[in-house]
Amino acid sequence: MKPSVLLTGYRVMAYVTAVLLIALCLAMVGKYGWPVGTDVQRFGENATTAIGIAHGWLYMVYLVLALLITRLLRVPVGPMLLVLLAGTIPFGAFFAEHKVVQWFRAWNTAASGSAAGAAEETGSAHS
């Protein structure tokens, strides 16, 4: 898989996971914040179930993509674990996504620089 495609997949799943987690928190307010039997409470209960299931399954996809991208970028174990756990903290995946994009840009710049340096050493040119 191309690194840019992997990054795009990770970014999409980070946003999806974050939005679903925020929606889940709002649904829980409806479920537990209103008297039992009210329309808002019933809506919150149904939404909590549906959003919770969706978030759980999609979080697994997020974990796989986050693991793949952080391994590609050779992120140390501590920051890697924080990126993996970011999908369980409301708004956390937004911050993790921003940081992973920064790491990717630095990695991509370094990879481009080393490829250009290797081309100069061998006398070949890349456009």
C-alpha positions as CSV (number, residue, x, y, z in Angstrom):
1,M,0.0,0.0,0.0
2,K,1.3,3.4,-0.9
3,P,2.2,5.6,2.1
4,S,0.0,8.4,0.9
5,V,-3.0,6.1,0.6
6,L,-2.3,4.7,4.0
7,L,-2.2,8.2,5.5
8,T,-5.5,9.1,3.7
9,G,-7.2,6.0,5.1
10,Y,-5.9,6.8,8.6
11,R,-7.0,10.4,8.4
12,V,-10.5,9.4,7.3
13,M,-10.8,6.8,10.1
14,A,-9.5,9.3,12.7
15,Y,-12.2,11.8,11.8
16,V,-14.9,9.2,11.6
17,T,-13.9,7.7,14.9
18,A,-13.7,11.1,16.6
19,V,-17.1,12.3,15.2
20,L,-18.8,9.0,16.2
21,L,-17.3,9.2,19.7
22,I,-18.6,12.8,20.2
23,A,-22.0,11.7,18.9
24,L,-22.0,8.8,21.3
25,C,-21.3,11.1,24.2
26,L,-24.2,13.4,23.2
27,A,-26.5,10.3,22.9
28,M,-25.4,9.2,26.4
29,V,-26.5,12.6,27.7
30,G,-29.9,12.1,26.2
31,K,-30.0,8.5,27.6
32,Y,-29.0,9.3,31.1
33,G,-29.8,13.0,31.4
34,W,-33.6,12.8,30.9
35,P,-36.3,11.0,32.8
36,V,-36.9,7.4,31.8
37,G,-39.6,7.0,29.2
38,T,-39.3,10.5,27.7
39,D,-38.8,10.9,24.0
40,V,-35.3,12.3,24.4
41,Q,-34.4,9.4,26.8
42,R,-35.7,6.8,24.3
43,F,-33.9,8.5,21.4
44,G,-30.7,8.6,23.5
45,E,-31.0,4.9,24.3
46,N,-31.5,3.9,20.7
47,A,-28.8,6.2,19.4
48,T,-26.3,5.0,22.1
49,T,-26.8,1.4,20.9
50,A,-26.5,2.2,17.2
51,I,-23.6,4.7,17.5
52,G,-21.8,2.5,20.0
53,I,-21.8,-0.5,17.7
54,A,-20.7,1.6,14.7
55,H,-17.9,3.3,16.7
56,G,-16.7,-0.1,18.1
57,W,-16.4,-1.7,14.7
58,L,-14.9,1.4,13.0
59,Y,-12.5,1.8,15.9
60,M,-11.0,-1.6,15.0
61,V,-10.3,-0.3,11.5
62,Y,-8.8,2.9,13.0
63,L,-6.5,0.8,15.2
64,V,-5.2,-1.2,12.2
65,L,-4.6,1.9,10.1
66,A,-3.0,3.8,13.0
67,L,-0.7,0.8,13.8
68,L,0.4,0.5,10.2
69,I,1.1,4.3,9.7
70,T,2.9,4.6,13.0
71,R,5.1,1.6,12.2
72,L,5.8,3.0,8.8
73,L,6.9,6.3,10.3
74,R,8.9,4.4,13.0
75,V,7.1,6.2,15.8
76,P,8.4,5.2,19.3
77,V,6.1,2.9,21.3
78,G,4.9,5.6,23.8
79,P,3.5,8.0,21.2
80,M,2.3,5.1,19.2
81,L,0.1,3.9,22.1
82,L,-1.2,7.4,22.5
83,V,-2.3,7.5,18.8
84,L,-4.0,4.1,19.2
85,L,-5.8,5.2,22.3
86,A,-6.8,8.6,20.8
87,G,-9.9,7.0,19.3
88,T,-11.3,6.4,22.8
89,I,-11.1,10.0,24.0
90,P,-13.5,12.6,22.7
91,F,-11.6,15.0,20.4
92,G,-8.5,12.9,20.9
93,A,-8.4,11.5,17.4
94,F,-8.4,15.0,16.0
95,F,-5.2,15.9,17.9
96,A,-3.6,12.5,17.0
97,E,-4.4,12.9,13.4
98,H,-2.8,16.3,13.3
99,K,0.4,14.9,14.9
100,V,0.6,11.9,12.6
101,V,0.3,14.2,9.6
102,Q,3.2,16.2,10.9
103,W,5.3,13.0,11.4
104,F,4.3,11.9,7.9
105,R,5.4,15.2,6.3
106,A,8.7,15.1,8.2
107,W,9.2,11.4,7.2
108,N,8.3,12.1,3.5
109,T,10.7,15.1,3.4
110,A,13.5,13.0,4.8
111,A,12.7,10.1,2.4
112,S,12.7,12.6,-0.5
113,G,15.9,14.1,0.6
114,S,17.7,10.8,0.9
115,A,16.4,9.7,-2.5
116,A,17.6,12.9,-4.1
117,G,21.0,12.5,-2.3
118,A,21.2,8.9,-3.6
119,A,20.4,10.1,-7.1
120,E,23.1,12.7,-7.0
121,E,25.7,10.1,-5.8
122,T,24.8,7.7,-8.7
123,G,24.6,10.5,-11.3
124,S,20.9,9.7,-12.1
125,A,18.3,12.4,-12.2
126,H,14.7,12.3,-11.1
127,S,12.1,14.8,-12.2
